[in-house]
């Protein structure tokens, strides 16, 4: 999202400052992924950068199990909430070294959709994702959304998708995702009125709207 902000930022000074902040941050992230041992074991951040802990290793094995099950039901999948059937059939004893729990989810939501809903269901899910990104871009180009607003929404959307690589979807996360899709639907309807919006005060210029953002941001982070 930061890269998108730099690319589309028209103010040269802001663009340079943003790039100067983003560059070192990206370098630090790469170094932490390469050398996660520099972080103390007690630090919660270490879990974000280390992919060699037992928790991650168990998930990687479970991903292989899920991929093995895709070929059994390639088109329509094994059925929603039927992953336990695949997990039992292709159980890999190697996982016992890392996690002795019984897995009824592959702990990768994208893979879960592919194995339980098949290629057709997975294609539909990807269609929703790309359609949402396209609407965000169109809303930005039509000035229905400001650049910062679009990038914040993009950051939240990608954070949700990245966390889904390692977890199964939960009620709270899914609720946020569907609310986001509802907002995207609203943006789509607003695009039809975009020419008229240009003559009015744009979203983000209103003091009440800005206040809601700054009050809501710490609550969201909490």
N, C-alpha and C positions, 0 to 999 in steps of 0.2 A: 504493500500500500504506500509505503514511503517512496519507493521507486516510481510508482504511478504519479505521486504528488510532484516529484521533481520533474518528470517528463512533461506534465501538462501545466506546470506553473509558468505563468507568463512574465511575472516580475523577476528580472534577472538577479537582483540582489537576494531575494528570498530563495530563488533556485540554487544559488551558490551556497548560501548558508545551510539550506536543507541538505544539499549534497555533502557538505563538509561534516554535518552531524551523522548522516546516514552511512557514509563510507567507513569511518572508524567503528561504528556500531556493528556493521556487517563483519568487519575484520575480527573484532572481539568475539562475535558469535562463532565464527569459523574456528578460531583458536580454541575456544571452550569446547566445541564439539571434538576437536582433534586431541586436546589435552584436558579431559574432564577431571583428571586426578588432582589438578591444582585446586579444585574446590574441596572444602572439607566435607567428609562423609555426612556430617550432621546437617549440611546445608540442603534445603529443599531444592535449590537450583540445580544441584548435581544430577538429580533425576531427569531434568530436562535435557541435559547435554550428554549423558552417558547412555549408550545403547548396549552395554555389556552386562548390565545387572540381571539378576535371575528373572525379574518381572518381565523385562523386555525379551529375554531369550525364550521364555514360555510362550509369549505372544507370537514370536517369529515361527515357532514350531506349529502353533495353532493355525497360523496363516497357511502353512504348507498343507495342513490337513484340509482346510477349506478349499484350497485350489484343487486338491485331489478329488473333492466332491463335486466340483463344477461339471466335470465330464459326465457324471451320472444323470444330471438333470440340466442340460445346457440351455434349453430354450425357456422354460417356465420356472425352473428351479425346484428345490425340494419342498417349497411352500413356506409361508411366513411362520416364524417360530419353530421350524422343524430342523434347525441346525444340529440339535442333539443327535439326530439320526446319522448325519454325516460325521460328527465328532466321534461317535461310538464305532462306526464302521471303519474309519481310517485312523483310529487312535494310535498315536506314536508313543511308545513307552519312554522315549527319551525325555519327554516333558516331565516325567516323575522327578528328574534331578532338580528341576527349577520350580515346579508348582504342583502340589499334590491335590489341588482342587479339581472338581469335575467341571468341565467347560461345556456350557450349553450355548455359548456365543463365541465367535472367532476373535472377539476384541479388535475388530476392524470393521467398522460399519459399512464401508464400501464393499468389502469382500462378503459381508453378511448379505447385503442386497443381491450381489451377484449369485451367491450359492443358493439363496432361498427364493429369489424371484427370477432368476435366470437372466439370460442376455437381454430379453425384452424389457424386464423390469429395471435392469441396470441402465439400459439405454434411455428409458423414460426418466430415471433419476438424473442422469447426466444432462438430459434435455432441460430439466427444471433448473439445474445449476447454470448452464450456459445462457438460458433465457433470462435468468435473474441478472447475470453479469451484463448482458446486452442491454437490458432495460436501465440498469444503473448508468451505463455509458451514454445511452440516448438521453436520459434525464439530465446528465451533466452537460451534454452538448446543447440541449435545449434550454439550459439555465434554470431548470426546475430544481436542480441540486447545485450547490456550490462545490468547488473542488475539494475543500476540506471535508464537507459533509459526505461526499461520494467516497473519499478515501477512508473515512472512519467506518462507513458501512462496509466497504470492501475489506478492511482489516478484520472486523468482526466476523464477516462471512468466511474468510479464509481461516481464521482461528478455529471456527467451528468445524470446518472440513479437515484441518490438520489434526485436531484432537480426535476426530472420528477414525483416524488411521490406527489408533491405539485403544479405542474403547468401543463398547456398544452404546447405542443411543439411549439416553435417559429421558424421563418425562420433562424435566426442567429444560434440558438442552433442546429437545424436540419442540417444546412450546415456543422457545425463543426463535427457532428456525421457521416455524409456521407463521409466527407474528411478522418476521422479516419478509416472508413470501407475501403475506397480506399487504405489507407496506409497498412491496414491489408492484403488486397489483394496483395499488393506489397511484403509484408513480406512472404506471402505464396509462391510467385513465387521465392523469394530469397532462400527459404529453399531448393529448388532443387539444388542450387549451393553452399550450405553450406560447403561441403568438400573443395571446391576450395577457399572459403572465409577464411578458417583457415590459409592459407598460405599467405594471403594478410593482409594489415592493416585493422583492424576491424572498423566498424562505431563507432564514438565517439573518435577515436585516432587522427583524422584529425583536425588541428588547425582551419581551416575555419568552419568546422561543429560545433566545440565547441563555436566559436565566434558567430555563428548564433543562437545557443541555448541561450547564455547569453544576446544577444541583443533582441531576440524574447521573452524571459521570462517576462521582465517588460512590454512589449507591450501587451502580452497575459493577464497578471494580470490586466493591466489598462482596 
